[in-house]
Amino acid sequence: MAEDYGIFIPDCLKVRLSRKGASVKFLEKREGVIVFSDISGFTSLTEKLMLTGREGSEELTFLINKYFDRMIKVISLHGGDIIKFGGDALLCYFKGPQGRVKALQAVGKMMSIVKREYVNVPTSAGKFTIYMHCGVSLGEFWECAVGEEYHQLEYLLFGEPIVQALHLADCVLAGEIGLDKELQSILTDHFKSDCSAEQDFIRIKNLRGKSVVGSRAKVLPVDTFTGLHIQHFIPKSIRDYLHKTDYIGEHRRVGICFIELTSALAILMQIRERMKDEKEVAHYFIEILSRIYHAIAGTVEYYGGTYLKTDTSGKGEKIIFLFGAPVAHEDDERRALEATYRVVEQLKQVHKVFKEEMKTDKDLFAIKCGLNAGNVFWTLVGNEVRREWTVMGDSVNLSARLMSISKNWAVTVQGKLMNQLTDYEWEYVGCYKIKGKQKSLDIYTYAGDKTESKVSVSKQELIIGREGELAILERCADKVSQGSKQLVSISADAGMGKTLLCDNFIKKCRERDVNLYMVTCQAYVMGEPYYGWKQLSKQIFASNAVDGNKPNEVERFLKQNVGEFKKWIPVINDLLETTIKENELTERLEPRTRKNKLFELLSRLLVKLSIAKPVVIICDDAHWMDGGSLEFIEYLFSSPVHLQAMIVLSNRKELDVDCFRKFDSFVEIALHKFKEAESYRLMDSIMGMDEKLSDLKQTISTKAQGNPLFIKLLSENLISQTGVSSKDLTVPDTISSMFLSIIDQLVDEQKLFLKLASIIGKTFNADDMATIFSKELQSIQVNFVVDILKKNDWLLKESDNQYSFKYPLMQEVAYESMPYSYKRTYHARIASYFENKTRDPHKIIEYLAFHYFRSSNAIKAIEHLLTAADKSQRLYILNQSNQYYSDIMELVEKIKQKRYSDYFFEQIPARDILKEFEFNALAKWGKVLSQMGRMKNAIEKFNNAIKRGKHHADVNELIMLKNKMAHSYFVVGQLKIASKLAQSSLSEAKRLNYFEGIAGSYNILINLQYMQKDFKCALRFAKHAISYAKKTSSPALLADIYSNTGIIYWSMNRISDAICYAKKSLNIREKIKDKYGIATSYNNIGVCYFHKRNYKKALLYYKKSLKLHEYLDDLYGTAWSHNNIGEILFESGKLNDAFKHFKYSNTLAIEYGDKSLEAITHLFLSSIFFRKREQEKGLEHFNIAVETASKLNQNEELMIAYYWIVHYFISVDQMHASCDYYEKLKDILSLLDKEAFYYLLYSHRIKDLDLCHCEFAGGKRNNP
């Protein structure tokens, strides 16, 4: 322990304390060289890194420690002694005659290191260049130790050389040395330099001389006796942390105070003016300084804070203390304020006595105080030779700047802190521009506190405050019992009572006859597809005595409950990752259709369960619900299925519920903060209704700001106290501060256990923890610690050895307090443990990706994120896949920026591998974005992928990427660019004889020419595409090209050829058992026969298409088949039969939830009534169609609708009505470009289009 203490004080103090009989308080003269080294560039670096938040503070510490390590070794090797650390500055002392040479040798070496190694330093905030500037002075100065042994002793150096060194460092520019002229002879005799003489110092730009050679500085040993003296120079609150040599630090919210005290030299000079005897002067000086430092350290200790250190500045001594590290309290800001004010009052008294003893009215010293609160990084700086505790962060810098603008004897704060401490009096000073802040800040000074009242407390327990919200939930449950479905969102910030409300509702549900299921989401499963519904499925299976791990049992249970839909049961593999054998229907399903079938399967299962008893599903922490589960909820409530179910989403406000607001069955409950009356009801229920408690309750109510959990925990915390006053009440400013205080007040074993558990997540297994953190927990009885935490109500037992944090916010606070560097290491360890433990890591790939992404292993992180992204894309959960690719590129960019830094990553991929990762991620990301319809974003990713893969990727891959990018340009209507890209990839594919690439390029060119109505060119491309597609191993591609060729022939009115190619496509699709493709081919052949007016054959193929779509349970395809059949019957004059098909199609469209299809079916129905001359009913359906299409901004459907209505009114000779609708038709046509217009004409098979075409081409007609 003595050695642990030793590195925290200078060697010169250790030497003095080791003398026998040496006093721990003293004042002595020394002579030697003082070096003050400071850095330019760190301020801007600090400000940039602070913008990145907590991790910026940690990275800054890492960079400073790397710098300090180099500088400390140089100083120590040259015999120097580090007296003080001051942010990024060092104050050093070199003793004896040889110290003069060694001081300059050390400075020269330090300057050369900085110039060589600290140019363009890579950081997460960009690259920075750092410059050193130094002041070197020679002369006599004072050293002293003052204070009280039982509180705190402080070691100070002061005198002209110190002031001069600081002054010289300020006088020179970055990269220069300011040298005292007393050292000029040393400079001339021993060094070569580029220097110039100023009025009172020498400016050195380059200093070259022989430096000491060595590999390691020696640490001055400390014996046990000396160590007992040394401990008095180290604050009590941090002595217990000194043995933690590998301690990195913690993120803390603290109250921090900077006090500027008149320099010790000025105080000494004033004493010497009035006293002649040097011993008497020394004795009195030590007495006065000890009173001052005792007042400060003693007060800080009394309020539970940490006296940090005293720095030397040009204006005086700078004293720093803080509250919140290493131990937090509920009210650290309040403690900091009251301690600072008490220090001011006590030092005023010391000053008064000092003046009386000196018999003078002149002010002998003064102080200025700057107080601030905020997030900091509490850590060690230095190395194994010399260390110091410090805090890093923007809040620290602001506190120092508040001190600099403060008036004497004032406590100065900014407006933000003043607003947090509203129960104190404040005086407004003004609005100041503070360095490092973009906006000016309102500045205040402390002006006093308010009254107190002594009270006692009692306890009474009730659950109150959310009766209204509980009633809403019960009304929703009533509606479900009556046969409807309800979706409820309960949203609020942490601590607002979501869990309590759900718990009460669960009790009410258990009184009802319902199927009750509970789903809990966690942060690390946000990326796991269908995690919420996996939990639900397991509960459903368990309640029905089904083993979810046995495919045969799952399949048998589903067959009993999904009726005719049992042919789709294998898609449940995507949810449960079971091995139910795929059948001919499911094995070739494309991802989007497969996802829809899974959703329909699940909905049918829930419907069956709800027939017996209504279903209630409570989803806790739904803000962490995965994208797939949220998509299923949207599907469930957009589907018209008769479902008696209620889903409750308990969430924080991060959950986006906009997609649910369109449902009539959606109910949104936003939990409000408690009003004052509700806060008092809750406090009364816990503390009793004694009138003496009114001031105390007012204080709690004001501080808690209506947060019920905050009020509850504070009130319960006071029950054990026999008496408390509103003044002395320890009330935290935030609920997070309260939880941090609770954690800090636990014993070390419990504190460590909670923090390590928080990295695993909200829930954890105690056995897994004991294995993963065996080194950290080796001296801890894990089960014993868990039992204590469970008894204290901080943990809940879920099952055998499975526990969870009772309050999720406690887990978050514990996690956030951990250093990022520790968390990165532990995340890697957790991921590695579960990857090795699990038989099939692919099943937990999202969990592994979550931990590796937050770890120091960049290689594993990117590999697992890519796998997870592929899995989400395969399951067609595109939003989640998109997020994974975004995370991958974030990592790639971070690696590229920090290529030569070991701060973020211990393992990074080699350059070529990183490029391959980047190429794969961008290429796949582009495909996901194109599937999401975000074509412009997809084009950007495809383009970047092509650029990255130009020199190392497979050429065939690049060709396919170009084709995908060309298709994306085609979709957004940029046809020229699409054509250029397709031609480019075609040329490259031909050069390489890459047949699939050639066929794919031709296929894009076919679509481009077809869009531009150049059917002959499209047909020429189609024949080329067919010849190359035959050479590939992709029959599906050949089938698609045959199909496109048939459409071209149909557009050219060569119907026989169209039928021929449609049948060729059909034959291939039948061979490869592509049932969806077969249904499409039937439909295309039917269209061709319809166009030939061969209604009998058209009807035959339409019915085949209908039968297959019905077999596939494809509502959309079935609806269109009914439309096609209805159209034939309409043309054949069988209006009543046509009406039945159109009406059924309309019913299916509503059930499917496709508004566009619904609008089209209303148009078909309107045509029936117009043909029957039932104009009123026809207009009714027509108006519904127009209204629906207008809401969807579907101009193509509106064009068709207005075209039909115009021709109808012409046919019945109602020309005025025809003209009115024709004007609307013109408005729609003006919104369509010519290419889009022709595409719509041919895709919708509109006949006799002279009217539309004439207007579009610029022809003039006064009326139709």
C-alpha positions, -999 to +999 in steps of 0.1 A: +000+000+000+029+024+007+041+019-029+006+026-041+006+059-023+041+068-035+034+074-071+008+100-062+033+125-047+065+141-060+099+124-052+111+155-034+083+152-009+089+114-005+126+121+003+117+147+029+091+126+046+115+096+048+138+116+071+136+107+107+118+132+128+106+151+098+074+171+103+046+165+078+039+203+078+067+226+068+080+256+049+114+254+032+134+271+005+147+252-026+168+261-055+167+246-089+152+247-124+114+248-129+100+235-162+064+242-171+053+224-203+019+230-219+003+219-251-014+238-279-040+220-299-055+200-270-082+226-264-097+223-298-093+185-296-110+185-263-139+206-276-144+184-306-142+152-286-166+165-260-192+169-287-192+131-291-203+127-255-191+103-228-169+083-252-152+115-262-141+120-226-127+085-224-109+088-257-094+121-245-081+104-214-065+077-235-047+103-257-035+123-227-022+093-210-003+082-240+012+117-241+019+118-204+035+084-205+061+096-230+068+128-212+070+113-177+096+088-189+117+115-204+115+137-174+123+109-150+152+096-171+167+131-168+164+133-131+133+155-131+105+154-105+069+159-116+053+182-091+018+188-105-004+177-134-026+205-147-050+193-173-026+187-202+003+206-186+032+194-164+051+213-137+085+198-131+115+204-109+152+197-116+175+200-086+212+207-082+238+222-106+235+192-130+197+198-130+202+229-152+217+208-180+194+179-176+163+202-175+172+216-210+181+181-222+147+168-211+129+198-227+147+193-260+138+156-260+102+163-252+099+189-279+114+165-305+090+137-295+060+160-299+072+174-333+078+138-345+050+118-331+021+142-326+015+154-361-020+145-375-029+124-346-059+103-356-090+105-334-127+099-338-132+136-342-106+139-370-069+144-371-051+169-349-016+182-346-003+190-311+024+215-303+043+219-270+055+252-256+076+254-224+088+279-199+121+272-181+132+292-151+160+291-125+160+304-089+150+300-053+114+291-045+094+278-015+079+244-008+055+238+019+030+212+033-001+226+050-035+214+062-045+190+089-033+154+091-068+140+100-083+156+070-060+165+042-024+178+037-015+197+006+020+201-009+027+234-027+056+249-046+055+287-050+078+315-057+092+337-085+107+308-106+073+291-107+055+323-117+083+330-142+081+296-158+043+299-163+048+334-177+075+323-202+053+295-215+026+320-222+050+344-239+063+319-266+045+305-295+035+268-301+066+247-306+089+272-288+107+274-255+109+304-232+142+303-213+152+323-183+183+344-191+199+330-160+203+298-180+219+314-210+254+301-202+241+265-200+224+269-233+256+282-250+280+256-235+259+225-240+234+230-268+229+240-303+198+261-308+179+284-330+172+312-306+167+349-303+170+372-273+139+390-261+138+418-235+137+395-204+140+360-218+155+338-246+131+324-273+142+290-286+127+275-317+149+244-320+170+229-291+195+202-299+218+185-274+228+151-260+200+136-239+201+108-214+197+073-228+176+048-209+147+025-213+129+028-180+127+053-152+131+041-116+103+046-091+116+059-058+109+032-032+087+040-002+090+023+031+060+016+054+068+044+078+070+070+050+038+056+035+020+064+067+030+100+062+023+100+025-013+089+029-022+122+045-015+139+012-041+117-006-078+125-002-095+100+021-123+093-004-099+079-030-074+061-009-094+028-013-089+031-051-051+034-051-045-004-053-065-006-085-035-002-108-055-013-138-084+011-130-095+029-162-122+051-148-159+057-147-185+080-163-201+101-136-224+130-131-207+153-106-209+187-091-175+203-095-160+234-080-129+255-089-117+279-063-090+305-071-071+315-039-047+344-037-012+330-043+007+315-014+037+338-023+015+369-019+003+357+015+038+349+026+051+383+015+024+401+035+033+381+066+070+389+062+062+426+060+048+424+095+071+398+111+109+398+110+118+364+126+119+338+098+109+310+121+080+330+133+071+338+097+072+301+087+052+290+117+025+316+111+024+310+073+019+273+079-008+281+104-027+304+081-025+281+050-034+251+072-065+270+084-074+277+048-069+242+035-085+227+066-116+248+060-118+236+024-109+199+029-128+195+061-160+210+046-158+189+015-153+158+035-182+168+058-205+170+028-193+137+014-172+151-015-137+146-028-110+172-024-091+166-056-060+188-057-044+222-059-029+235-091-004+263-095-015+291-118-001+325-126-028+343-106-027+320-075-035+286-063-064+267-081-082+243-058-105+217-072-131+195-054-161+175-066-191+155-055-202+124-073-169+105-077-157+081-066-189+079-045-222+093-057-250+106-036-286+114-045-280+151-044-244+158-054-252+191-071-268+203-039-240+191-017-215+208-040-233+241-037-237+240+000-201+228+005-188+257-017-209+282+001-198+269+035-161+271+023-167+307+014-182+315+048-155+297+067-127+314+047-143+348+053-139+340+090-103+329+086-096+361+066-112+382+093-091+366+120-060+369+098-066+406+094-071+411+131-039+392+139-020+412+113-036+443+126-045+456+092-077+466+073-061+456+040-074+425+023-048+398+027-063+371+005-095+364-014-112+335-033-133+332-064-156+301-070-169+286-102-195+258-097-209+235-124-225+201-127-225+176-155-211+143-169-174+137-165-149+108-169-133+101-135-100+085-141-062+083-135-037+101-156+000+094-158+019+061-157+036+037-133+061+064-123+038+092-115+000+094-114-028+116-104-066+114-101-085+138-124-118+144-142-122+150-179-152+166-196-168+197-208-183+203-174-148+206-159-137+232-184-169+252-179-164+252-141-129+266-145-142+294-168-170+303-144-143+307-117-123+330-140-153+354-144-164+352-108-161+381-084-142+378-051-160+357-024-188+348-049-201+314-059-208+316-097-229+292-117-246+290-151-283+292-156-288+254-162-275+245-127-295+274-112-327+259-127-319+226-110-315+242-076-346+263-075-350+261-037-321+285-033-319+323-038-299+335-068-287+368-081-285+374-119-251+386-130-255+388-168-252+370-201-216+360-208-198+346-239-178+316-225-149+301-245-158+268-260-196+276-260-214+286-291-242+304-272-238+329-245-247+317-210-268+333-183-246+337-152-258+338-115-243+340-081-255+322-050-275+345-026-287+322+002-310+293+011-345+289+024-360+277+057-360+242+071-384+221+093-376+191+115-400+162+110-405+125+116-417+099+091-440+069+091-450+043+065-482+032+047-484+013+015-509+018-013-509+016-051-523+048-065-520+073-093-529+054-125-566+046-119-578+064-150-553+046-173-562+013-157-599+020-165-590+026-201-572-008-203-602-025-188-626-009-213-603-022-241-605-056-226-643-054-225-643-046-262-621-077-269-646-099-249-673-085-271-655-097-302-631-070-314-593-066-314-575-038-296-539-024-298-528-003-269-496+017-265-485+028-230-457+053-235-437+072-209-402+080-197-384+057-172-400+056-137-434+069-148-453+037-138-456+017-170-446-016-153-469-009-123-498-002-145-492-034-165-489-054-134-522-042-121-538-049-155-524-084-155-541-089-121-574-078-136-568-101-166-563-131-144-598-124-130-611-126-165-613-158-186-586-150-211-554-165-226-528-142-210-493-141-225-463-118-215-435-108-238-404-090-226-380-073-250-344-064-244-319-040-261-297-069-273-326-086-292-337-056-312-320-071-342-333-107-337-361-114-361-394-122-344-379-124-309-412-112-293-432-138-312-408-165-304-415-159-268-452-158-274-450-191-294-431-209-267-458-198-242-486-210-265-469-243-269-462-247-232-498-239-223-509-266-248-484-292-236-464-290-268-426-293-268-415-264-290-381-280-296-397-311-313-407-303-349-432-332-350-451-319-320-451-284-333-464-295-368-491-317-353-503-288-330-504-264-359-523-288-382-550-289-355-553-252-353-548-236-387-573-256-408-567-255-446-536-233-441-517-264-429-499-266-463-479-235-453-468-248-418-431-252-429-428-213-430-429-215-391-392-225-395-384-188-400-399-180-366-388-209-345-358-221-364-372-256-364-366-283-390-401-290-403-397-304-438-404-279-466-429-289-493-433-280-530-452-248-520-428-234-494-394-244-507-393-219-536-412-190-520-395-157-524-388-139-491-416-114-492-443-140-499-428-163-473-430-136-447-466-129-456-475-166-453-458-167-419-479-137-408-511-154-420-502-186-403-496-168-370-528-148-373-549-179-380-533-196-349-543-166-328-578-165-342-582-202-333-570-196-298-592-165-293-623-185-303-621-204-270-609-175-249-599-139-258-561-134-261-543-107-242-506-101-249-485-077-227-453-066-244-429-050-218-401-027-230-416-027-265-393+001-275-367-027-279-391-049-300-375-062-332-387-049-366-402-083-377-425-085-346-436-049-351-444-057-388-465-086-377-485-064-353-492-040-381-502-069-404-525-083-377-544-051-372-546-042-409-561-076-417-599-079-414-596-113-396-621-118-368-597-118-339-606-114-302-572-102-290-556-073-272-519-064-275-504-039-250-471-023-259-455-008-228-427+014-241-406+045-238-412+073-262-386+059-286-411+035-301-425+049-334-463+042-333-472+063-363-479+032-384-505+021-358-525+054-356-543+045-389-562+017-370-595+025-354-587-002-328-555+016-317-555+033-283-526+055-271-520+060-234-493+086-227-486+085-189-484+120-176-463+132-148-481+132-114-498+164-106-491+179-072-522+163-056-512+128-070-477+132-057-490+140-023-514+111-023-485+088-031-463+103-004-492+102+021-496+065+014-460+058+022-450+084+048-483+091+066-502+123+068-485+142+097-487+179+091-450+182+101-441+165+069-455+193+047-421+210+040-404+177+034-431+166+010-429+199-008-392+194-013-396+158-026-425+169-049-405+197-064-374+176-070-392+145-083-411+166-108-440+142-109-421+110-115-439+083-093-409+059-090-387+088-079-413+098-053-418+062-041-381+054-037-373+087-020-402+083+004-394+047+012-357+057+018-368+081+045-389+055+064-358+042+083-348+076+094-360+088+128-359+125+118-350+146+088-353+183+078-361+197+044-327+214+044-307+183+052-328+161+030-306+143+004-327+146-027-311+138-061-317+159-091-326+131-114-338+095-110-306+084-127-286+102-100-305+084-074-298+049-089-261+058-093-261+068-056-277+035-046-251+015-066-222+035-051-235+029-016-235-009-021-205-029-008-178-034-034-187-070-042-224-061-049-214-030-069-190-049-091-215-077-097-243-053-108-220-034-132-208-066-148-243-080-150-254-048-167-231-055-196-248-088-203-282-071-203-314-067-184-315-104-177-286-127-170-277-162-158-256-163-126-236-193-137-228-177-170-216-146-151-194-166-128-177-182-158-174-151-180-161-129-152-142-156-133-112-133-129-132-103-116-155-125-094-129-150-081-130-136-046-168-132-046-195-157-036-218-151-065-249-168-051-245-150-018-242-116-035-272-124-057-293-134-027-285-101-010-294-080-041-326-100-045-335-094-008-329-057-012-353-057-041-328-048-068-329-081-086-358-104-095-355-142-099-369-153-133-360-190-131-332-213-119-301-191-118-318-166-142-322-131-128-332-097-140-329-061-129-361-051-112-356-016-125-344-014-161-331+021-155-308+007-128-292-016-153-288+013-178-272+036-151-248+008-140-239+002-177-234+039-185-211+044-156-186+018-169-157+031-190-161+024-227-127+006-229-139-018-202-172-023-219-155-031-252-134-057-235-163-073-216-186-073-247-160-092-266-156-117-237-194-122-235-198-128-272-168-152-273-182-172-244-217-177-259-203-183-294-182-212-280-209-224-257-237-226-283-238-257-305-252-236-334-240-200-331-261-190-361-292-193-339-279-165-317-262-145-344-281-113-335-270-116-299-234-122-309-236-093-334-249-070-306-220-077-283-193-079-309-205-045-324-198-030-290-165-048-285-129-042-294-129-070-319-137-053-352-132-084-373-158-105-354-181-075-353-183-070-390-185-108-397-214-113-374-232-081-385-230-092-421-244-126-412-272-111-392-280-086-420-282-115-445-305-134-422-329-104-418-328-098-456-336-135-462-366-132-439-376-099-457-372-078-425-357-050-445-356-023-419-335-044-396-312-055-423-308-018-433-298-010-397-272-038-396-255-025-428-255+010-414-237-004-383-212-022-404-203+010-424-201+029-391-175+004-379-156+005-413-154+043-412-142+042-376-115+017-385-104+038-414-102+069-393-083+052-365-062+029-386-031+034-365-047+038-331-053+010-306-079+030-286-111+016-301-101-019-314-077-046-303-083-066-335-089-049-368-090-065-403-061-062-427-065-036-454-076-060-482-100-078-459-115-044-448-120-035-484-138-068-491-160-063-460-169-028-473-176-039-508-199-068-497-218-046-472-224-018-497-235-042-525-259-060-502-271-028-486-280-014-520-301-045-527-320-041-494-326-004-501-339-012-536-363-038-521-375-011-497-382+012-527-355+036-517-340+037-551-319+068-548-302+055-517-297+021-534-281+038-564-256+056-540-247+023-523-243+004-556-221+032-570-199+032-539-197-006-540-185-005-576-159+021-568-146+000-538-146-032-557-130-019-589-095-034-582-102-065-562-138-077-564-150-105-588-157-089-622-189-109-626-201-094-593-194-059-606-214-066-638-244-078-618-241-047-595-241-024-626-273-042-637-289-037-604-279+000-604-293+003-640-326-012-628-328+013-600-323+042-624-350+026-646-374+025-617-369+062-609-373+072-645-337+081-654-338+060-685-307+075-703-284+067-673-300+033-670-294+025-706-258+037-705-251+015-674-268-015-690-248-011-722-216-008-702-222-040-682-233-057-715-200-049-731-180-061-701-200-093-698-195-101-735-158-095-732-157-121-703-183-145-719-204-141-687-237-154-701-258-146-671-245-110-670-252-107-708-288-120-704-294-097-674-281-067-692-303-074-723-333-079-700-329-044-686-325-030-721-357-048-731-376-029-704-360+004-713-370+001-750-404-011-741-409+019-719-400+041-748-424+023-771-395+011-794-409-024-796-388-035-825-356-027-807-370-043-775-377-074-796-342-075-810-327-073-775-352-100-763-339-125-790-303-118-779-313-122-743-329-156-750-299-169-768-276-161-739-301-171-712-302-206-727-265-209-720-269-201-683-279-224-655-308-202-646-341-215-661-360-189-641-342-161-659-350-177-693-387-180-682-388-143-673-373-133-707-398-154-726-425-137-706-412-103-714-409-112-751-445-123-751-456-089-736-436-071-764-454-091-791-487-084-774-480-047-774-472-050-811-506-066-816-488-099-827-510-119-804-501-154-818-464-147-812-473-134-777-491-166-769-463-187-781-437-170-758-461-170-729-465-207-733-427-212-735-424-193-702-452-215-688-434-247-698-402-238-680-420-226-649-439-259-648-406-278-650-391-259-621-424-260-601-426-222-598-463-221-589-465-183-586-448-181-620-472-206-635-502-186-622-487-155-638-482-173-672-518-185-671-529-150-666-507-136-695-520-163-719-555-154-709-549-117-716-536-126-750-568-146-759-589-118-744-572-094-767-580-117-797-616-117-784-613-155-780-632-153-747-636-190-743-599-198-742-592-166-722-617-178-696-601-212-695-566-198-686-581-172-662-598-200-644-566-220-642-549-189-628-577-184-603-575-221-591-538-219-586-539-186-568-566-200-545-545-230-538-516-207-530-539-187-506-528-157-526-556-131-520-541-105-543-537-129-572-571-144-566-587-109-566-571-101-600-582-134-614-618-126-605-614-092-621-601-108-653-630-133-654-654-105-646-640-085-675-647-114-700-683-117-686-687-080-689-676-080-726-699-110-732-728-090-718-732-112-687-734-083-664-749-100-633-722-128-634-695-101-640-708-082-610-704-112-587-667-116-597-660-079-593-678-078-560-659-108-547-626-092-559-636-061-540-641-081-508-607-098-512-590-064-518-605-051-485-594-083-467-559-081-482-557-044-472-547-032-507-563+002-513-551+004-549-567-029-558-598-018-539-600+014-561-597-007-593-625-031-582-647-001-576-640+011-611-651-023-625-682-022-604-690+013-617-686+001-652-713-025-646-738+000-634-730+025-661-736-003-687-769-010-670-777+028-672-779+029-634-759+061-633-764+069-596-749+036-584-722+038-611-712+073-599-712+061-563-686+034-570-667+057-594-664+084-566-651+058-541-625+047-566-614+083-573-613+092-536-592+061-528-568+067-557-564+104-548-554+095-512-528+072-526-516+097-552-521+071-578-523+092-610-524+062-633-556+048-617-571+083-618-563+086-655-581+053-663-610+063-641-615+097-658-610+081-693-638+057-686-662+083-672-655+107-701-664+079-727-694+069-706-709+104-707-701+107-744-720+074-750-751+087-732-747+121-749-741+141-717-715+164-732-713+189-704-705+162-678-680+147-703-663+181-706-661+185-668-644+151-664-622+158-694-607+188-677-598+166-647-583+141-671-561+168-686-549+178-650-539+142-644-522+139-678-502+170-671-486+153-641-474+123-661-443+125-683-446+111-718-427+079-711-448+071-680-479+079-700-472+053-727-462+028-701-495+032-683-515+030-715-500-004-725-498-019-690-535-012-685-546-023-720-566+009-727-583+008-762-593+037-784-570+062-768-572+089-795-589+113-771-561+111-745-533+108-770-545+139-789-545+160-759-512+147-747-495+153-780-506+189-780-537+186-803-566+210-797-602+201-791-628+224-776-648+194-763-647+156-764 
